[in-house]
Amino acid sequence: MTADINMEETLYEAFRAALVLTGSVEAAERAVADGISIVGSDLAGDTLLVETARYAIQRRAEYSDQQEGLSLLPLELTALFLLSPICRDCLVLRVLMGLTSEVSAGIMNLSKDEIGEALYCALLDLPRSMDSVRS
């Protein structure tokens, strides 16, 4: 029973991360399904999260309508969508998901330095984005 609870929580966490990366319920569901197809039934560790994030970022352009997904997110998370996609991705991967620079760089096909720069820009721009969604 504990394994089922852990698997369920891992799936929820993967979906939430994909939703914040894509802004689309359909894209988030597809990213989780793609992640599961890679990892199979072994949902231990961060493997599903990493693969889901990879697919969410790679394939989100296929899902242009983000409005339905944004309405599910708290106001503070909708502010992320005012950031540039690279900055938002870095912030989500590094801060919200807690992935390392190395893993984030692999997902985004960027160098560790580029990940750090994008995260820095995201952290500088986030207060302005928060002010925009609050007003």
MIDOSE-1310 file (N, C-alpha, C; in nm, 2 decimals, decimal comma, always signed):
residues 135
mtad	+0,08/-0,12/+0,00/+0,00/+0,00/+0,00/+0,09/+0,13/+0,00; +0,20/+0,13/+0,07/+0,29/+0,24/+0,08/+0,34/+0,27/-0,06; +0,38/+0,16/-0,13/+0,43/+0,18/-0,27/+0,33/+0,25/-0,36; +0,20/+0,22/-0,34/+0,09/+0,28/-0,42/+0,08/+0,43/-0,39
inme	+0,09/+0,46/-0,26/+0,09/+0,60/-0,22/+0,20/+0,68/-0,28; +0,32/+0,62/-0,27/+0,44/+0,69/-0,32/+0,43/+0,70/-0,47; +0,38/+0,60/-0,54/+0,36/+0,61/-0,69/+0,26/+0,72/-0,72; +0,15/+0,72/-0,65/+0,05/+0,83/-0,67/+0,11/+0,97/-0,65
etly	+0,18/+0,98/-0,54/+0,24/+1,12/-0,51/+0,34/+1,15/-0,62; +0,42/+1,06/-0,67/+0,52/+1,08/-0,77/+0,45/+1,13/-0,90; +0,34/+1,06/-0,93/+0,26/+1,10/-1,05/+0,20/+1,24/-1,04; +0,15/+1,27/-0,92/+0,10/+1,41/-0,90/+0,21/+1,51/-0,91
eafr	+0,32/+1,48/-0,85/+0,43/+1,58/-0,85/+0,48/+1,60/-1,00; +0,49/+1,49/-1,08/+0,52/+1,50/-1,22/+0,42/+1,59/-1,29; +0,30/+1,56/-1,27/+0,19/+1,64/-1,34/+0,20/+1,79/-1,30; +0,21/+1,82/-1,17/+0,22/+1,96/-1,13/+0,34/+2,03/-1,19
aalv	+0,45/+1,96/-1,20/+0,57/+2,02/-1,26/+0,55/+2,05/-1,41; +0,49/+1,95/-1,48/+0,46/+1,97/-1,62/+0,36/+2,08/-1,65; +0,26/+2,09/-1,56/+0,16/+2,20/-1,57/+0,23/+2,33/-1,56; +0,32/+2,35/-1,46/+0,39/+2,47/-1,44/+0,49/+2,50/-1,56
ltgs	+0,54/+2,40/-1,62/+0,63/+2,42/-1,73/+0,56/+2,45/-1,86; +0,44/+2,40/-1,88/+0,37/+2,41/-2,00/+0,25/+2,51/-2,00; +0,18/+2,52/-1,88/+0,06/+2,59/-1,87/-0,06/+2,53/-1,94; -0,05/+2,41/-1,98/-0,15/+2,33/-2,05/-0,18/+2,20/-1,98
veaa	-0,30/+2,17/-1,95/-0,34/+2,04/-1,89/-0,31/+1,93/-1,99; -0,34/+1,95/-2,11/-0,32/+1,85/-2,22/-0,17/+1,82/-2,23; -0,09/+1,92/-2,24/+0,05/+1,91/-2,25/+0,11/+1,84/-2,13; +0,06/+1,88/-2,01/+0,11/+1,82/-1,89/+0,08/+1,67/-1,89
erav	-0,04/+1,63/-1,92/-0,08/+1,49/-1,92/+0,01/+1,41/-2,02; +0,03/+1,47/-2,14/+0,11/+1,40/-2,24/+0,26/+1,39/-2,20; +0,31/+1,49/-2,13/+0,45/+1,48/-2,08/+0,46/+1,37/-1,97; +0,36/+1,36/-1,89/+0,37/+1,25/-1,78/+0,36/+1,12/-1,85
adgi	+0,27/+1,10/-1,95/+0,26/+0,98/-2,02/+0,39/+0,94/-2,09; +0,45/+1,04/-2,16/+0,58/+1,02/-2,22/+0,69/+0,98/-2,12; +0,69/+1,05/-2,01/+0,78/+1,01/-1,90/+0,76/+0,87/-1,85; +0,64/+0,83/-1,84/+0,61/+0,69/-1,79/+0,66/+0,59/-1,90
sivg	+0,64/+0,63/-2,03/+0,68/+0,53/-2,13/+0,83/+0,51/-2,13; +0,91/+0,61/-2,08/+1,05/+0,59/-2,07/+1,09/+0,51/-1,95; +1,03/+0,54/-1,83/+1,08/+0,48/-1,71/+1,00/+0,35/-1,68; +0,89/+0,33/-1,75/+0,82/+0,20/-1,72/+0,75/+0,21/-1,58
sdla	+0,75/+0,09/-1,52/+0,68/+0,09/-1,39/+0,77/+0,13/-1,27; +0,90/+0,15/-1,30/+0,99/+0,19/-1,19/+0,98/+0,34/-1,18; +0,89/+0,39/-1,09/+0,87/+0,53/-1,06/+0,95/+0,58/-0,94; +1,05/+0,51/-0,90/+1,13/+0,55/-0,79/+1,23/+0,66/-0,82
gdtl	+1,26/+0,74/-0,72/+1,35/+0,85/-0,74/+1,30/+0,96/-0,83; +1,39/+1,04/-0,89/+1,35/+1,15/-0,97/+1,34/+1,12/-1,12; +1,35/+1,00/-1,15/+1,36/+0,96/-1,30/+1,23/+1,01/-1,37; +1,12/+0,98/-1,31/+0,99/+1,02/-1,38/+0,99/+1,17/-1,39
lvet	+1,02/+1,24/-1,28/+1,02/+1,39/-1,28/+1,11/+1,45/-1,39; +1,23/+1,39/-1,40/+1,33/+1,44/-1,50/+1,27/+1,42/-1,64; +1,22/+1,30/-1,67/+1,18/+1,27/-1,80/+1,05/+1,34/-1,83; +0,96/+1,36/-1,74/+0,84/+1,44/-1,76/+0,88/+1,59/-1,79
arya	+0,97/+1,64/-1,72/+1,02/+1,78/-1,74/+1,08/+1,79/-1,88; +1,16/+1,69/-1,92/+1,22/+1,70/-2,05/+1,12/+1,70/-2,16; +1,02/+1,61/-2,15/+0,91/+1,61/-2,25/+0,83/+1,73/-2,25; +0,80/+1,78/-2,13/+0,72/+1,91/-2,12/+0,78/+2,02/-2,19
iqrr	+0,91/+2,04/-2,17/+0,98/+2,15/-2,24/+1,00/+2,12/-2,39; +1,03/+2,00/-2,43/+1,05/+1,97/-2,57/+0,92/+1,99/-2,65; +0,81/+1,95/-2,59/+0,69/+1,94/-2,67/+0,58/+2,04/-2,64; +0,61/+2,14/-2,56/+0,51/+2,23/-2,52/+0,46/+2,32/-2,64
aeys	+0,55/+2,34/-2,74/+0,51/+2,42/-2,86/+0,39/+2,36/-2,93; +0,38/+2,23/-2,92/+0,27/+2,16/-2,98/+0,13/+2,19/-2,92; +0,14/+2,25/-2,80/+0,01/+2,28/-2,73/+0,01/+2,43/-2,71; -0,05/+2,50/-2,80/-0,04/+2,65/-2,79/-0,13/+2,71/-2,69
dqqe	-0,24/+2,65/-2,66/-0,34/+2,71/-2,57/-0,30/+2,68/-2,42; -0,26/+2,78/-2,35/-0,22/+2,77/-2,21/-0,33/+2,81/-2,12; -0,43/+2,87/-2,16/-0,53/+2,94/-2,07/-0,59/+2,84/-1,98; -0,63/+2,72/-2,02/-0,70/+2,63/-1,93/-0,62/+2,59/-1,81
glsl	-0,49/+2,57/-1,84/-0,40/+2,52/-1,73/-0,36/+2,63/-1,64; -0,35/+2,75/-1,68/-0,32/+2,86/-1,60/-0,43/+2,89/-1,49; -0,55/+2,87/-1,53/-0,66/+2,89/-1,44/-0,66/+2,79/-1,32; -0,58/+2,68/-1,33/-0,57/+2,59/-1,22/-0,46/+2,62/-1,12
lple	-0,37/+2,71/-1,16/-0,25/+2,75/-1,08/-0,28/+2,86/-0,99; -0,22/+2,86/-0,87/-0,23/+2,98/-0,79/-0,17/+3,11/-0,86; -0,22/+3,22/-0,82/-0,18/+3,35/-0,88/-0,03/+3,36/-0,88; +0,04/+3,32/-0,78/+0,18/+3,34/-0,77/+0,25/+3,25/-0,88
ltal	+0,20/+3,14/-0,91/+0,26/+3,06/-1,02/+0,23/+3,11/-1,16; +0,11/+3,18/-1,17/+0,08/+3,23/-1,31/+0,18/+3,34/-1,34; +0,24/+3,40/-1,24/+0,34/+3,51/-1,26/+0,46/+3,45/-1,34; +0,49/+3,32/-1,32/+0,60/+3,26/-1,39/+0,59/+3,27/-1,54
flls	+0,46/+3,28/-1,59/+0,44/+3,28/-1,74/+0,46/+3,42/-1,80; +0,50/+3,51/-1,71/+0,54/+3,64/-1,76/+0,69/+3,65/-1,78; +0,76/+3,55/-1,73/+0,90/+3,54/-1,76/+0,93/+3,47/-1,89; +1,05/+3,50/-1,95/+1,08/+3,43/-2,07/+1,08/+3,28/-2,05
picr	+1,05/+3,20/-2,15/+1,04/+3,05/-2,13/+1,17/+2,99/-2,07; +1,29/+3,04/-2,12/+1,41/+2,98/-2,06/+1,43/+3,02/-1,91; +1,40/+3,14/-1,88/+1,41/+3,18/-1,74/+1,31/+3,10/-1,65; +1,18/+3,09/-1,70/+1,08/+3,01/-1,63/+1,12/+2,87/-1,61
dclv	+1,17/+2,81/-1,72/+1,21/+2,67/-1,71/+1,32/+2,65/-1,61; +1,42/+2,74/-1,61/+1,53/+2,73/-1,51/+1,48/+2,74/-1,37; +1,39/+2,84/-1,35/+1,34/+2,86/-1,21/+1,26/+2,74/-1,17; +1,18/+2,68/-1,26/+1,10/+2,57/-1,22/+1,19/+2,45/-1,19
lrvl	+1,28/+2,42/-1,28/+1,37/+2,30/-1,26/+1,45/+2,31/-1,14; +1,52/+2,43/-1,12/+1,62/+2,44/-1,02/+1,55/+2,47/-0,88; +1,45/+2,56/-0,87/+1,40/+2,60/-0,75/+1,27/+2,52/-0,71; +1,18/+2,51/-0,80/+1,05/+2,44/-0,76/+1,07/+2,29/-0,76
mglt	+1,14/+2,24/-0,85/+1,16/+2,09/-0,86/+1,29/+2,05/-0,78; +1,38/+2,14/-0,76/+1,50/+2,11/-0,68/+1,60/+2,02/-0,76; +1,60/+2,03/-0,89/+1,70/+1,96/-0,97/+1,83/+2,03/-0,97; +1,94/+1,95/-0,99/+2,07/+2,01/-0,99/+2,10/+2,09/-1,12
sevs	+2,20/+2,17/-1,12/+2,24/+2,24/-1,24/+2,27/+2,15/-1,36; +2,34/+2,04/-1,32/+2,37/+1,94/-1,43/+2,25/+1,87/-1,49; +2,16/+1,83/-1,41/+2,04/+1,77/-1,46/+1,96/+1,87/-1,54; +1,94/+1,99/-1,49/+1,87/+2,10/-1,56/+1,93/+2,13/-1,69
agim	+2,06/+2,14/-1,69/+2,14/+2,16/-1,82/+2,11/+2,05/-1,92; +2,11/+1,93/-1,87/+2,08/+1,82/-1,96/+1,94/+1,82/-2,02; +1,84/+1,86/-1,94/+1,71/+1,87/-1,99/+1,69/+1,98/-2,09; +1,76/+2,09/-2,06/+1,74/+2,21/-2,15/+1,84/+2,22/-2,26
nlsk	+1,94/+2,13/-2,26/+2,04/+2,14/-2,36/+2,12/+2,27/-2,36; +2,15/+2,31/-2,23/+2,23/+2,43/-2,21/+2,35/+2,40/-2,12; +2,44/+2,49/-2,11/+2,55/+2,47/-2,02/+2,51/+2,50/-1,88; +2,59/+2,46/-1,78/+2,56/+2,49/-1,64/+2,56/+2,64/-1,62
deig	+2,66/+2,71/-1,69/+2,67/+2,86/-1,68/+2,54/+2,92/-1,74; +2,49/+2,87/-1,85/+2,37/+2,93/-1,91/+2,25/+2,91/-1,81; +2,24/+2,79/-1,75/+2,14/+2,77/-1,65/+2,15/+2,87/-1,54; +2,27/+2,89/-1,49/+2,28/+2,99/-1,38/+2,24/+3,13/-1,42
ealy	+2,28/+3,17/-1,54/+2,25/+3,30/-1,59/+2,10/+3,32/-1,60; +2,03/+3,22/-1,66/+1,89/+3,22/-1,68/+1,81/+3,22/-1,54; +1,86/+3,15/-1,45/+1,80/+3,15/-1,31/+1,82/+3,28/-1,25; +1,93/+3,34/-1,26/+1,96/+3,47/-1,21/+1,86/+3,58/-1,26
call	+1,85/+3,57/-1,40/+1,75/+3,66/-1,46/+1,61/+3,64/-1,41; +1,57/+3,51/-1,40/+1,44/+3,48/-1,35/+1,41/+3,54/-1,21; +1,51/+3,53/-1,13/+1,50/+3,58/-0,99/+1,49/+3,73/-0,98; +1,56/+3,79/-1,08/+1,55/+3,94/-1,09/+1,42/+3,99/-1,14
dlpr	+1,36/+3,91/-1,24/+1,24/+3,95/-1,30/+1,11/+3,91/-1,23; +1,12/+3,81/-1,14/+1,01/+3,76/-1,07/+0,93/+3,86/-0,99; +0,99/+3,95/-0,91/+0,91/+4,04/-0,84/+0,83/+4,13/-0,93; +0,88/+4,17/-1,04/+0,80/+4,25/-1,13/+0,68/+4,17/-1,19
smds	+0,71/+4,05/-1,22/+0,60/+3,96/-1,27/+0,49/+3,94/-1,16; +0,53/+3,93/-1,04/+0,44/+3,91/-0,93/+0,35/+4,04/-0,91; +0,42/+4,15/-0,92/+0,34/+4,28/-0,91/+0,24/+4,29/-1,03; +0,28/+4,24/-1,15/+0,19/+4,25/-1,26/+0,06/+4,16/-1,24
vrs	+0,08/+4,04/-1,19/-0,04/+3,96/-1,17/-0,13/+4,00/-1,06; -0,07/+4,07/-0,96/-0,15/+4,11/-0,85/-0,23/+4,24/-0,88; -0,19/+4,31/-0,98/-0,26/+4,44/-1,01/-0,36/+4,42/-1,12
